[in-house]
């Protein structure tokens, strides 16, 4: 009897039986979900891009459309251009030094050969050894310069 009073009290408090209230809540939730889905669909359609065949007019304020690059951008571009010019000039100078050093290497090598040809089989002069040492140092320097110009650093 107590259970029946509680059910009666629950149904009379809201004016509808409990099962009917559950159905209304269920439909209400479905309606809210449907409305949210419809709203999202509308927003997605508005945000879609135009097909590639159509021209899209960009809406920029007149000041931004004809605006020159700002000072910082101009300075960065100028610095980058200066760096490239400096690198090209340094690379050209290294190439010139390599060519000069290579010519000097060739001259020293031929001189060394003629001096070695003049000596006997068992003797080498101190001048020949010094010249060979000089050739070795110069060849090492040329090799290092070539690494720099090829590596680009």
MIGU-742479 format. One record per atom (N, C-alpha, C, O): residue number from 1; atom name; x, z, y; residue in one letter. Coordinates in steps of 0.001 Angstrom, whole numbers. Atoms other than C-alpha are relative to their C-alpha. Layout:
BEGIN
<NUM; "CA"; <X; Z; Y>; "a">
...
//
This chain:
BEGIN
<1; "N"; <810; 0; -1185>; "x">
<1; "CA"; <0; 0; 0>; "x">
<1; "C"; <857; 0; 1254>; "x">
<1; "O"; <536; -644; 2253>; "x">
<2; "N"; <-931; -61; -1110>; "x">
<2; "CA"; <2905; 814; 2281>; "x">
<2; "C"; <580; -1384; 290>; "x">
<2; "O"; <717; -1760; 1454>; "x">
<3; "N"; <-561; 1335; -129>; "x">
<3; "CA"; <4398; -2684; 1636>; "x">
<3; "C"; <-990; -927; 702>; "x">
<3; "O"; <-598; -1725; 1553>; "x">
<4; "N"; <1014; 847; -617>; "x">
<4; "CA"; <1164; -4359; 2616>; "x">
<4; "C"; <-135; 303; 1479>; "x">
<4; "O"; <-352; -613; 2273>; "x">
<5; "N"; <90; -345; -1419>; "x">
<5; "CA"; <1062; -2445; 5907>; "x">
<5; "C"; <1171; -598; 776>; "x">
<5; "O"; <1006; -1101; 1887>; "x">
<6; "N"; <-1173; 565; -681>; "x">
<6; "CA"; <4631; -3543; 6738>; "x">
<6; "C"; <-131; -1504; 174>; "x">
<6; "O"; <216; -2029; 1232>; "x">
<7; "N"; <200; 1443; -116>; "x">
<7; "CA"; <3805; -7199; 6010>; "x">
<7; "C"; <-1047; -317; 1036>; "x">
<7; "O"; <-901; -1255; 1820>; "x">
<8; "N"; <1065; 196; -973>; "x">
<8; "CA"; <621; -6915; 8021>; "x">
<8; "C"; <539; 244; 1390>; "x">
<8; "O"; <237; -509; 2316>; "x">
<9; "N"; <-568; -335; -1289>; "x">
<9; "CA"; <2539; -5271; 10860>; "x">
<9; "C"; <938; -1111; 477>; "x">
<9; "O"; <911; -1463; 1656>; "x">
<10; "N"; <-937; 1068; -363>; "x">
<10; "CA"; <5256; -8020; 10799>; "x">
<10; "C"; <-741; -1255; 410>; "x">
<10; "O"; <-329; -1944; 1342>; "x">
<11; "N"; <719; 1219; -336>; "x">
<11; "CA"; <2699; -10800; 10853>; "x">
<11; "C"; <-826; 169; 1256>; "x">
<11; "O"; <-1029; -808; 1977>; "x">
<12; "N"; <832; -181; -1181>; "x">
<12; "CA"; <567; -9284; 13580>; "x">
<12; "C"; <824; 198; 1251>; "x">
<12; "O"; <329; -45; 2351>; "x">
<13; "N"; <-830; -235; -1177>; "x">
<13; "CA"; <3484; -8410; 15874>; "x">
<13; "C"; <296; -1307; 715>; "x">
<13; "O"; <270; -1347; 1945>; "x">
<14; "N"; <-312; 1267; -641>; "x">
<14; "CA"; <4370; -12040; 16506>; "x">
<14; "C"; <-1199; -932; 28>; "x">
<14; "O"; <-1177; -1961; 705>; "x">
<15; "N"; <1192; 813; 3>; "x">
<15; "CA"; <972; -13441; 15826>; "x">
<15; "C"; <14; -1045; -1092>; "x">
<15; "O"; <-973; -1768; -1223>; "x">
<16; "N"; <-67; 988; 1063>; "x">
<16; "CA"; <2140; -15611; 12849>; "x">
<16; "C"; <634; 660; -1210>; "x">
<16; "O"; <1435; 1584; -1071>; "x">
<17; "N"; <-618; -573; 1199>; "x">
<17; "CA"; <3034; -14849; 9252>; "x">
<17; "C"; <1501; -280; -25>; "x">
<17; "O"; <1963; -1200; 650>; "x">
<18; "N"; <-1453; 102; 59>; "x">
<18; "CA"; <6766; -14445; 8392>; "x">
<18; "C"; <440; -1358; -528>; "x">
<18; "O"; <1403; -1915; -1>; "x">
<19; "N"; <-391; 1302; 544>; "x">
<19; "CA"; <6956; -17658; 6326>; "x">
<19; "C"; <-201; -1101; 1038>; "x">
<19; "O"; <589; -2043; 1086>; "x">
<20; "N"; <239; 990; -1045>; "x">
<20; "CA"; <5512; -19657; 9212>; "x">
<20; "C"; <1082; 103; 1077>; "x">
<20; "O"; <1518; -908; 1628>; "x">
<21; "N"; <-1073; -185; -979>; "x">
<21; "CA"; <8097; -18130; 11562>; "x">
<21; "C"; <1300; -635; -495>; "x">
<21; "O"; <2023; -1258; 284>; "x">
<22; "N"; <-1204; 599; 555>; "x">
<22; "CA"; <10901; -19208; 9219>; "x">
<22; "C"; <-50; -1518; 112>; "x">
<22; "O"; <947; -2158; 446>; "x">
<23; "N"; <126; 1463; -109>; "x">
<23; "CA"; <9560; -22756; 9159>; "x">
<23; "C"; <191; -456; 1438>; "x">
<23; "O"; <821; -1485; 1684>; "x">
<24; "N"; <-168; 370; -1412>; "x">
<24; "CA"; <9386; -22834; 12954>; "x">
<24; "C"; <1469; 84; 421>; "x">
<24; "O"; <1964; -782; 1143>; "x">
<25; "N"; <-1428; -126; -312>; "x">
<25; "CA"; <12972; -21579; 13234>; "x">
<25; "C"; <776; -1175; -600>; "x">
<25; "O"; <1656; -1742; 49>; "x">
<26; "N"; <-669; 1113; 677>; "x">
<26; "CA"; <14091; -24218; 10738>; "x">
<26; "C"; <-200; -1295; 784>; "x">
<26; "O"; <760; -2032; 1009>; "x">
<27; "N"; <274; 1203; -777>; "x">
<27; "CA"; <12411; -26997; 12709>; "x">
<27; "C"; <671; 72; 1371>; "x">
<27; "O"; <1145; -941; 1887>; "x">
<28; "N"; <-662; -177; -1297>; "x">
<28; "CA"; <13784; -25585; 15951>; "x">
<28; "C"; <1489; -313; -101>; "x">
<28; "O"; <2048; -1001; 753>; "x">
<29; "N"; <-1420; 292; 196>; "x">
<29; "CA"; <17331; -25675; 14596>; "x">
<29; "C"; <215; -1498; -205>; "x">
<29; "O"; <1140; -2080; 362>; "x">
<30; "N"; <-115; 1441; 224>; "x">
<30; "CA"; <16817; -29227; 13369>; "x">
<30; "C"; <-159; -776; 1301>; "x">
<30; "O"; <567; -1740; 1541>; "x">
<31; "N"; <238; 662; -1277>; "x">
<31; "CA"; <15491; -30258; 16775>; "x">
<31; "C"; <1214; 135; 922>; "x">
<31; "O"; <1603; -825; 1587>; "x">
<32; "N"; <-1176; -218; -841>; "x">
<32; "CA"; <18475; -28710; 18575>; "x">
<32; "C"; <1161; -853; -503>; "x">
<32; "O"; <1865; -1464; 301>; "x">
<33; "N"; <-1077; 826; 567>; "x">
<33; "CA"; <20923; -30441; 16194>; "x">
<33; "C"; <-226; -1478; 321>; "x">
<33; "O"; <720; -2184; 672>; "x">
<34; "N"; <318; 1394; -305>; "x">
<34; "CA"; <19165; -33776; 16706>; "x">
<34; "C"; <263; -305; 1476>; "x">
<34; "O"; <792; -1366; 1807>; "x">
<35; "N"; <-221; 205; -1433>; "x">
<35; "CA"; <19282; -33363; 20496>; "x">
<35; "C"; <1497; -53; 304>; "x">
<35; "O"; <1945; -876; 1102>; "x">
<36; "N"; <-1447; 4; -221>; "x">
<36; "CA"; <22995; -32538; 20381>; "x">
<36; "C"; <621; -1295; -512>; "x">
<36; "O"; <1502; -1859; 137>; "x">
<37; "N"; <-505; 1248; 556>; "x">
<37; "CA"; <23671; -35554; 18161>; "x">
<37; "C"; <-325; -1177; 916>; "x">
<37; "O"; <513; -2053; 1126>; "x">
<38; "N"; <397; 1073; -914>; "x">
<38; "CA"; <21751; -37824; 20528>; "x">
<38; "C"; <843; 32; 1270>; "x">
<38; "O"; <1260; -1013; 1769>; "x">
<39; "N"; <-810; -117; -1214>; "x">
<39; "CA"; <23654; -36482; 23532>; "x">
<39; "C"; <1428; -478; -253>; "x">
<39; "O"; <2005; -1181; 576>; "x">
<40; "N"; <-1356; 438; 328>; "x">
<40; "CA"; <27005; -37021; 21813>; "x">
<40; "C"; <67; -1513; -179>; "x">
<40; "O"; <1050; -2140; 216>; "x">
<41; "N"; <33; 1441; 186>; "x">
<41; "CA"; <26021; -40558; 20869>; "x">
<41; "C"; <-31; -711; 1345>; "x">
<41; "O"; <655; -1716; 1533>; "x">
<42; "N"; <69; 611; -1331>; "x">
<42; "CA"; <25138; -41370; 24473>; "x">
<42; "C"; <1342; 86; 715>; "x">
<42; "O"; <1784; -883; 1331>; "x">
<43; "N"; <-1291; -175; -662>; "x">
<43; "CA"; <28412; -39961; 25768>; "x">
<43; "C"; <1036; -937; -625>; "x">
<43; "O"; <1835; -1539; 93>; "x">
<44; "N"; <-961; 873; 677>; "x">
<44; "CA"; <30401; -41898; 23147>; "x">
<44; "C"; <-215; -1453; 397>; "x">
<44; "O"; <755; -2191; 572>; "x">
<45; "N"; <269; 1387; -394>; "x">
<45; "CA"; <28670; -45163; 24084>; "x">
<45; "C"; <453; -261; 1427>; "x">
<45; "O"; <920; -1356; 1737>; "x">
<46; "N"; <-434; 184; -1385>; "x">
<46; "CA"; <29425; -44621; 27763>; "x">
<46; "C"; <1515; -90; 103>; "x">
<46; "O"; <2046; -782; 971>; "x">
<47; "N"; <-1460; -30; -60>; "x">
<47; "CA"; <33100; -43973; 27031>; "x">
<47; "C"; <658; -1163; -735>; "x">
<47; "O"; <1879; -1305; -681>; "x">
<48; "N"; <-588; 1128; 713>; "x">
<48; "CA"; <33572; -47092; 24903>; "x">
<48; "C"; <560; -997; 994>; "x">
<48; "O"; <21; -1175; 2086>; "x">
<49; "N"; <-600; 1002; -870>; "x">
<49; "CA"; <35832; -49746; 26373>; "x">
<49; "C"; <-780; -1295; -88>; "x">
<49; "O"; <-1519; -1557; -1037>; "x">
<50; "N"; <639; 1314; -40>; "x">
<50; "CA"; <34613; -53145; 27354>; "x">
<50; "C"; <674; -907; -1037>; "x">
<50; "O"; <1849; -706; -1344>; "x">
<51; "N"; <-626; 955; 928>; "x">
<51; "CA"; <35218; -55971; 24858>; "x">
<51; "C"; <1155; -725; 685>; "x">
<51; "O"; <1142; -883; 1906>; "x">
<52; "N"; <-1177; 620; -605>; "x">
<52; "CA"; <38554; -57762; 25378>; "x">
<52; "C"; <-297; -1237; 823>; "x">
<52; "O"; <468; -1550; 1735>; "x">
<53; "N"; <313; 1213; -738>; "x">
<53; "CA"; <36883; -60919; 26661>; "x">
<53; "C"; <-519; 265; 1394>; "x">
<53; "O"; <-454; -619; 2248>; "x">
<54; "N"; <588; -310; -1300>; "x">
<54; "CA"; <35265; -59159; 29609>; "x">
<54; "C"; <1065; 535; 949>; "x">
<54; "O"; <1973; 1251; 528>; "x">
<55; "N"; <-903; -520; -1011>; "x">
<55; "CA"; <37123; -58446; 32829>; "x">
<55; "C"; <-456; 1392; 393>; "x">
<55; "O"; <-1645; 1636; 595>; "x">
<56; "N"; <313; -1371; -385>; "x">
<56; "CA"; <37300; -54788; 33711>; "x">
<56; "C"; <528; 205; 1406>; "x">
<56; "O"; <1712; -6; 1671>; "x">
<57; "N"; <-391; -242; -1371>; "x">
<57; "CA"; <37356; -53938; 37368>; "x">
<57; "C"; <495; 1428; 101>; "x">
<57; "O"; <-238; 2371; -198>; "x">
<58; "N"; <-530; -1339; -168>; "x">
<58; "CA"; <39619; -51015; 38057>; "x">
<58; "C"; <-453; 517; 1351>; "x">
<58; "O"; <-357; -160; 2375>; "x">
<59; "N"; <492; -601; -1230>; "x">
<59; "CA"; <38190; -48701; 40599>; "x">
<59; "C"; <1065; 932; 545>; "x">
<59; "O"; <1124; 2106; 177>; "x">
<60; "N"; <-1033; -781; -650>; "x">
<60; "CA"; <41125; -47512; 42668>; "x">
<60; "C"; <-302; 50; 1488>; "x">
<60; "O"; <-764; -929; 2073>; "x">
<61; "N"; <149; -36; -1458>; "x">
<61; "CA"; <40933; -46301; 46204>; "x">
<61; "C"; <957; -997; 640>; "x">
<61; "O"; <2009; -1298; 76>; "x">
<62; "N"; <-785; 1024; -683>; "x">
<62; "CA"; <42326; -48823; 48674>; "x">
<62; "C"; <1431; 457; 248>; "x">
<62; "O"; <2354; -355; 191>; "x">
<63; "N"; <-1337; -511; -288>; "x">
<63; "CA"; <45294; -46567; 49485>; "x">
<63; "C"; <881; -52; -1244>; "x">
<63; "O"; <2068; -364; -1149>; "x">
<64; "N"; <-800; -11; 1217>; "x">
<64; "CA"; <46407; -46305; 45862>; "x">
<64; "C"; <298; -1417; -490>; "x">
<64; "O"; <1338; -1644; -1108>; "x">
<65; "N"; <-176; 1369; 487>; "x">
<65; "CA"; <46005; -50029; 45145>; "x">
<65; "C"; <1196; -678; 665>; "x">
<65; "O"; <1925; -1423; 9>; "x">
<66; "N"; <-1064; 665; -747>; "x">
<66; "CA"; <48474; -51127; 47836>; "x">
<66; "C"; <1161; 939; 311>; "x">
<66; "O"; <1940; 674; 1226>; "x">
<67; "N"; <-1000; -1011; -280>; "x">
<67; "CA"; <50758; -48104; 47691>; "x">
<67; "C"; <1372; -436; -503>; "x">
<67; "O"; <1488; -979; -1602>; "x">
<68; "N"; <-1376; 264; 393>; "x">
<68; "CA"; <54539; -48570; 47592>; "x">
<68; "C"; <499; 1161; -860>; "x">
<68; "O"; <-40; 2265; -774>; "x">
<69; "N"; <-553; -1108; 789>; "x">
<69; "CA"; <56606; -46531; 45121>; "x">
<69; "C"; <518; 1097; 930>; "x">
<69; "O"; <1036; 811; 2010>; "x">
<70; "N"; <-448; -1091; -857>; "x">
<70; "CA"; <57430; -43107; 46487>; "x">
<70; "C"; <1523; 66; 34>; "x">
<70; "O"; <2203; -632; -717>; "x">
<71; "N"; <-1433; -74; -254>; "x">
<71; "CA"; <60903; -42130; 47643>; "x">
<71; "C"; <757; 423; -1256>; "x">
<71; "O"; <1831; -109; -1536>; "x">
<72; "N"; <-674; -465; 1219>; "x">
<72; "CA"; <61790; -40297; 44412>; "x">
<72; "C"; <156; -1137; -1008>; "x">
<72; "O"; <1216; -1286; -1616>; "x">
<73; "N"; <-72; 1122; 926>; "x">
<73; "CA"; <60980; -43348; 42302>; "x">
<73; "C"; <1016; -1035; 482>; "x">
<73; "O"; <1758; -1601; -322>; "x">
<74; "N"; <-957; 952; -553>; "x">
<74; "CA"; <62987; -45579; 44624>; "x">
<74; "C"; <1431; 498; -197>; "x">
<74; "O"; <2324; -284; -526>; "x">
<75; "N"; <-1336; -564; 174>; "x">
<75; "CA"; <65971; -43213; 44456>; "x">
<75; "C"; <443; -69; -1458>; "x">
<75; "O"; <1597; -389; -1744>; "x">
<76; "N"; <-332; 69; 1427>; "x">
<76; "CA"; <65827; -43049; 40647>; "x">
<76; "C"; <355; -1425; -402>; "x">
<76; "O"; <1319; -1642; -1135>; "x">
<77; "N"; <-273; 1400; 328>; "x">
<77; "CA"; <65686; -46839; 40390>; "x">
<77; "C"; <1348; -437; 563>; "x">
<77; "O"; <2103; -1154; -94>; "x">
<78; "N"; <-1268; 358; -625>; "x">
<78; "CA"; <68596; -47195; 42800>; "x">
<78; "C"; <1170; 650; -743>; "x">
<78; "O"; <2205; 15; -944>; "x">
<79; "N"; <-1058; -682; 751>; "x">
<79; "CA"; <70664; -44589; 40893>; "x">
<79; "C"; <257; -684; -1342>; "x">
<79; "O"; <1403; -846; -1761>; "x">
<80; "N"; <-150; 675; 1286>; "x">
<80; "CA"; <69995; -46344; 37603>; "x">
<80; "C"; <724; -1339; 173>; "x">
<80; "O"; <1589; -1689; -629>; "x">
<81; "N"; <-644; 1279; -263>; "x">
<81; "CA"; <71012; -49693; 39072>; "x">
<81; "C"; <1479; 206; 333>; "x">
<81; "O"; <2328; -572; -103>; "x">
<82; "N"; <-1390; -305; -346>; "x">
<82; "CA"; <74188; -48143; 40517>; "x">
<82; "C"; <800; 374; -1242>; "x">
<82; "O"; <1948; -43; -1392>; "x">
<83; "N"; <-678; -380; 1243>; "x">
<83; "CA"; <75060; -46599; 37137>; "x">
<83; "C"; <309; -1228; -852>; "x">
<83; "O"; <1394; -1342; -1422>; "x">
<84; "N"; <-216; 1217; 782>; "x">
<84; "CA"; <74630; -49954; 35423>; "x">
<84; "C"; <1124; -845; 603>; "x">
<84; "O"; <1953; -1395; -122>; "x">
<85; "N"; <-1056; 771; -661>; "x">
<85; "CA"; <76831; -51667; 38006>; "x">
<85; "C"; <1357; 660; -216>; "x">
<85; "O"; <2350; -23; -465>; "x">
<86; "N"; <-1253; -719; 220>; "x">
<86; "CA"; <79484; -48943; 37666>; "x">
<86; "C"; <487; -172; -1435>; "x">
<86; "O"; <1683; -344; -1672>; "x">
<87; "N"; <-372; 179; 1396>; "x">
<87; "CA"; <79424; -49247; 33885>; "x">
<87; "C"; <538; -1403; -229>; "x">
<87; "O"; <1539; -1583; -921>; "x">
<88; "N"; <-454; 1383; 157>; "x">
<88; "CA"; <79756; -53021; 34076>; "x">
<88; "C"; <1381; -182; 626>; "x">
<88; "O"; <2236; -861; 56>; "x">
<89; "N"; <-1302; 127; -659>; "x">
<89; "CA"; <82661; -52725; 36532>; "x">
<89; "C"; <1082; 710; -820>; "x">
<89; "O"; <2180; 176; -979>; "x">
<90; "N"; <-975; -740; 806>; "x">
<90; "CA"; <84428; -50099; 34393>; "x">
<90; "C"; <297; -755; -1298>; "x">
<90; "O"; <1442; -808; -1747>; "x">
<91; "N"; <-186; 764; 1237>; "x">
<91; "CA"; <83886; -52191; 31272>; "x">
<91; "C"; <866; -1235; 262>; "x">
<91; "O"; <1733; -1567; -546>; "x">
<92; "N"; <-810; 1174; -344>; "x">
<92; "CA"; <85333; -55267; 32985>; "x">
<92; "C"; <1455; 418; 242>; "x">
<92; "O"; <2377; -287; -168>; "x">
<93; "N"; <-1358; -497; -245>; "x">
<93; "CA"; <88352; -53222; 34128>; "x">
<93; "C"; <702; 345; -1316>; "x">
<93; "O"; <1885; 53; -1487>; "x">
<94; "N"; <-581; -322; 1314>; "x">
<94; "CA"; <88902; -51933; 30572>; "x">
<94; "C"; <390; -1277; -749>; "x">
<94; "O"; <1449; -1342; -1375>; "x">
<95; "N"; <-315; 1269; 667>; "x">
<95; "CA"; <88749; -55478; 29227>; "x">
<95; "C"; <1264; -624; 582>; "x">
<95; "O"; <2098; -1161; -148>; "x">
<96; "N"; <-1192; 549; -657>; "x">
<96; "CA"; <91338; -56576; 31792>; "x">
<96; "C"; <1239; 775; -441>; "x">
<96; "O"; <2272; 169; -725>; "x">
<97; "N"; <-1128; -822; 443>; "x">
<97; "CA"; <93619; -53657; 30847>; "x">
<97; "C"; <366; -297; -1451>; "x">
<97; "O"; <1544; -349; -1804>; "x">
<98; "N"; <-253; 325; 1411>; "x">
<98; "CA"; <93236; -54468; 27161>; "x">
<98; "C"; <728; -1334; -110>; "x">
<98; "O"; <1660; -1471; -903>; "x">
<99; "N"; <-657; 1310; 33>; "x">
<99; "CA"; <94203; -58087; 27803>; "x">
<99; "C"; <1450; 114; 460>; "x">
<99; "O"; <2348; -466; -150>; "x">
<100; "N"; <-1365; -181; -495>; "x">
<100; "CA"; <97245; -57032; 29851>; "x">
<100; "C"; <874; 731; -1026>; "x">
<100; "O"; <2009; 334; -1290>; "x">
<101; "N"; <-753; -776; 995>; "x">
<101; "CA"; <98317; -54449; 27258>; "x">
<101; "C"; <276; -831; -1252>; "x">
<101; "O"; <1340; -711; -1859>; "x">
<102; "N"; <-204; 861; 1169>; "x">
<102; "CA"; <97852; -56968; 24459>; "x">
<102; "C"; <1126; -999; 251>; "x">
<102; "O"; <1936; -1260; -638>; "x">
<103; "N"; <-1083; 939; -349>; "x">
<103; "CA"; <100111; -59460; 26260>; "x">
<103; "C"; <1347; 731; -22>; "x">
<103; "O"; <2352; 193; -486>; "x">
<104; "N"; <-1228; -792; 11>; "x">
<104; "CA"; <102684; -56702; 26739>; "x">
<104; "C"; <417; 320; -1443>; "x">
<104; "O"; <1602; 299; -1773>; "x">
<105; "N"; <-274; -262; 1419>; "x">
<105; "CA"; <102387; -55822; 23024>; "x">
<105; "C"; <661; -1212; -659>; "x">
<105; "O"; <1639; -1081; -1394>; "x">
<106; "N"; <-558; 1219; 576>; "x">
<106; "CA"; <103063; -59410; 22062>; "x">
<106; "C"; <1441; -212; 450>; "x">
<106; "O"; <2302; -566; -356>; "x">
<107; "N"; <-1353; 171; -540>; "x">
<107; "CA"; <106117; -59576; 24336>; "x">
<107; "C"; <962; 993; -664>; "x">
<107; "O"; <2062; 621; -1072>; "x">
<108; "N"; <-861; -1017; 622>; "x">
<108; "CA"; <107511; -56282; 22943>; "x">
<108; "C"; <246; -302; -1477>; "x">
<108; "O"; <1348; -97; -1986>; "x">
<109; "N"; <-144; 303; 1427>; "x">
<109; "CA"; <106865; -57374; 19359>; "x">
<109; "C"; <980; -1143; -229>; "x">
<109; "O"; <1773; -1100; -1169>; "x">
<110; "N"; <-943; 1115; 161>; "x">
<110; "CA"; <108739; -60657; 19824>; "x">
<110; "C"; <1420; 452; 330>; "x">
<110; "O"; <2371; 44; -336>; "x">
<111; "N"; <-1318; -539; -341>; "x">
<111; "CA"; <111626; -58822; 21525>; "x">
<111; "C"; <554; 830; -1153>; "x">
<111; "O"; <1732; 730; -1496>; "x">
<112; "N"; <-414; -829; 1129>; "x">
<112; "CA"; <111725; -56338; 18647>; "x">
<112; "C"; <452; -874; -1171>; "x">
<112; "O"; <1445; -573; -1834>; "x">
<113; "N"; <-345; 892; 1107>; "x">
<113; "CA"; <111800; -59167; 16125>; "x">
<113; "C"; <1365; -629; 226>; "x">
<113; "O"; <2179; -703; -695>; "x">
<114; "N"; <-1307; 624; -269>; "x">
<114; "CA"; <114728; -60878; 17855>; "x">
<114; "C"; <1133; 1017; -133>; "x">
<114; "O"; <2216; 679; -612>; "x">
<115; "N"; <-1035; -1040; 116>; "x">
<115; "CA"; <116651; -57571; 18031>; "x">
<115; "C"; <244; 361; -1453>; "x">
<115; "O"; <1387; 572; -1859>; "x">
<116; "N"; <-147; -328; 1414>; "x">
<116; "CA"; <115979; -56808; 14379>; "x">
<116; "C"; <727; -1134; -711>; "x">
<116; "O"; <1528; -888; -1613>; "x">
<117; "N"; <-678; 1151; 625>; "x">
<117; "CA"; <117113; -60319; 13438>; "x">
<117; "C"; <1504; 10; 301>; "x">
<117; "O"; <2295; -471; -510>; "x">
<118; "N"; <-1407; -45; -395>; "x">
<118; "CA"; <120428; -59721; 15294>; "x">
<118; "C"; <775; 1067; -781>; "x">
<118; "O"; <1979; 937; -998>; "x">
<119; "N"; <-700; -1086; 690>; "x">
<119; "CA"; <121201; -56516; 13406>; "x">
<119; "C"; <251; -356; -1449>; "x">
<119; "O"; <-330; -1296; -1992>; "x">
<120; "N"; <-287; 222; 1411>; "x">
<120; "CA"; <122609; -56329; 9941>; "x">
<120; "C"; <-1018; 730; -850>; "x">
<120; "O"; <-1868; 1466; -349>; "x">
<121; "N"; <963; -542; 956>; "x">
<121; "CA"; <120732; -55272; 6878>; "x">
<121; "C"; <22; 1529; -33>; "x">
<121; "O"; <-1029; 2143; -218>; "x">
<122; "N"; <-129; -1445; 169>; "x">
<122; "CA"; <122011; -51683; 6844>; "x">
<122; "C"; <-41; 783; 1308>; "x">
<122; "O"; <-133; 2010; 1259>; "x">
<123; "N"; <-65; -734; -1259>; "x">
<123; "CA"; <122098; -50798; 10564>; "x">
<123; "C"; <-1177; -354; 912>; "x">
<123; "O"; <-1592; -1510; 1002>; "x">
<124; "N"; <1028; 193; -1043>; "x">
<124; "CA"; <119367; -50310; 13198>; "x">
<124; "C"; <499; 716; 1244>; "x">
<124; "O"; <1000; 1838; 1158>; "x">
<125; "N"; <-458; -622; -1240>; "x">
<125; "CA"; <120193; -49602; 16820>; "x">
<125; "C"; <-1058; 958; 539>; "x">
<125; "O"; <-2226; 902; 156>; "x">
<126; "N"; <905; -954; -623>; "x">
<126; "CA"; <118666; -46817; 18872>; "x">
<126; "C"; <-1036; -720; 864>; "x">
<126; "O"; <-2174; -258; 953>; "x">
<127; "N"; <909; 807; -812>; "x">
<127; "CA"; <117071; -49439; 21174>; "x">
<127; "C"; <-1144; -575; -817>; "x">
<127; "O"; <-2277; -649; -342>; "x">
<128; "N"; <1031; 554; 880>; "x">
<128; "CA"; <115192; -50977; 18242>; "x">
<128; "C"; <-1019; 1079; -347>; "x">
<128; "O"; <-2224; 829; -361>; "x">
<129; "N"; <916; -1102; 352>; "x">
<129; "CA"; <113751; -47609; 17267>; "x">
<129; "C"; <-866; 383; 1200>; "x">
<129; "O"; <-2061; 631; 1043>; "x">
<130; "N"; <772; -329; -1217>; "x">
<130; "CA"; <112700; -46846; 20871>; "x">
<130; "C"; <-1060; -1076; 276>; "x">
<130; "O"; <-2198; -767; 631>; "x">
<131; "N"; <945; 1094; -235>; "x">
<131; "CA"; <111080; -50248; 21217>; "x">
<131; "C"; <-1163; 71; -991>; "x">
<131; "O"; <-2309; -168; -609>; "x">
<132; "N"; <1056; -133; 1017>; "x">
<132; "CA"; <109133; -49723; 17962>; "x">
<132; "C"; <-931; 1164; 349>; "x">
<132; "O"; <-2143; 1080; 152>; "x">
<133; "N"; <804; -1152; -424>; "x">
<133; "CA"; <107979; -46322; 19254>; "x">
<133; "C"; <-912; -383; 1175>; "x">
<133; "O"; <-2085; -10; 1209>; "x">
<134; "N"; <784; 449; -1153>; "x">
<134; "CA"; <106835; -47896; 22535>; "x">
<134; "C"; <-1153; -908; -438>; "x">
<134; "O"; <-2266; -805; 76>; "x">
<135; "N"; <1039; 900; 530>; "x">
<135; "CA"; <104921; -50580; 20628>; "x">
<135; "C"; <-1104; 812; -664>; "x">
<135; "O"; <-2287; 521; -492>; "x">
<136; "N"; <997; -830; 689>; "x">
<136; "CA"; <103209; -47932; 18524>; "x">
<136; "C"; <-916; 717; 993>; "x">
<136; "O"; <-2132; 741; 806>; "x">
<137; "N"; <804; -708; -1020>; "x">
<137; "CA"; <102065; -45921; 21594>; "x">
<137; "C"; <-942; -971; 724>; "x">
<137; "O"; <-2115; -674; 952>; "x">
<138; "N"; <812; 989; -712>; "x">
<138; "CA"; <100852; -49029; 23377>; "x">
<138; "C"; <-1147; -499; -886>; "x">
<138; "O"; <-2269; -677; -412>; "x">
<139; "N"; <1053; 448; 922>; "x">
<139; "CA"; <98936; -50196; 20299>; "x">
<139; "C"; <-1082; 1071; -146>; "x">
<139; "O"; <-2266; 746; -235>; "x">
<140; "N"; <977; -1097; 91>; "x">
<140; "CA"; <97270; -46772; 20036>; "x">
<140; "C"; <-885; 26; 1253>; "x">
<140; "O"; <-2101; 186; 1146>; "x">
<141; "N"; <773; 23; -1248>; "x">
<141; "CA"; <96212; -46924; 23718>; "x">
<141; "C"; <-990; -1162; 26>; "x">
<141; "O"; <-2135; -999; 448>; "x">
<142; "N"; <894; 1167; 36>; "x">
<142; "CA"; <94770; -50420; 23257>; "x">
<142; "C"; <-1174; 281; -934>; "x">
<142; "O"; <-2316; -54; -621>; "x">
<143; "N"; <1057; -313; 956>; "x">
<143; "CA"; <92817; -49222; 20242>; "x">
<143; "C"; <-1027; 953; 616>; "x">
<143; "O"; <-2230; 755; 445>; "x">
<144; "N"; <916; -953; -644>; "x">
<144; "CA"; <91328; -46296; 22209>; "x">
<144; "C"; <-835; -680; 1083>; "x">
<144; "O"; <-2030; -410; 1203>; "x">
<145; "N"; <747; 720; -1040>; "x">
<145; "CA"; <90356; -48561; 25108>; "x">
<145; "C"; <-1049; -912; -615>; "x">
<145; "O"; <-2144; -1057; -70>; "x">
<146; "N"; <973; 865; 672>; "x">
<146; "CA"; <88657; -50948; 22701>; "x">
<146; "C"; <-1180; 808; -512>; "x">
<146; "O"; <-2313; 330; -461>; "x">
<147; "N"; <1097; -858; 451>; "x">
<147; "CA"; <86613; -48074; 21248>; "x">
<147; "C"; <-938; 326; 1151>; "x">
<147; "O"; <-2158; 321; 988>; "x">
<148; "N"; <826; -328; -1152>; "x">
<148; "CA"; <85422; -47138; 24715>; "x">
<148; "C"; <-872; -1166; 424>; "x">
<148; "O"; <-2059; -979; 695>; "x">
<149; "N"; <777; 1139; -472>; "x">
<149; "CA"; <84334; -50641; 25675>; "x">
<149; "C"; <-1044; -430; -1019>; "x">
<149; "O"; <-2127; -874; -640>; "x">
<150; "N"; <962; 390; 1008>; "x">
<150; "CA"; <82639; -51336; 22345>; "x">
<150; "C"; <-1093; 1047; -116>; "x">
<150; "O"; <-2267; 707; -262>; "x">
<151; "N"; <965; -1091; 153>; "x">
<151; "CA"; <80965; -47895; 22141>; "x">
<151; "C"; <-928; 124; 1174>; "x">
<151; "O"; <-2028; 654; 1017>; "x">
<152; "N"; <863; -55; -1161>; "x">
<152; "CA"; <79555; -48173; 25636>; "x">
<152; "C"; <-88; 1379; 609>; "x">
<152; "O"; <-1034; 1661; 1345>; "x">
<153; "N"; <44; -1334; -590>; "x">
<153; "CA"; <80388; -44580; 26552>; "x">
<153; "C"; <1103; 209; 993>; "x">
<153; "O"; <1207; 1284; 1583>; "x">
//
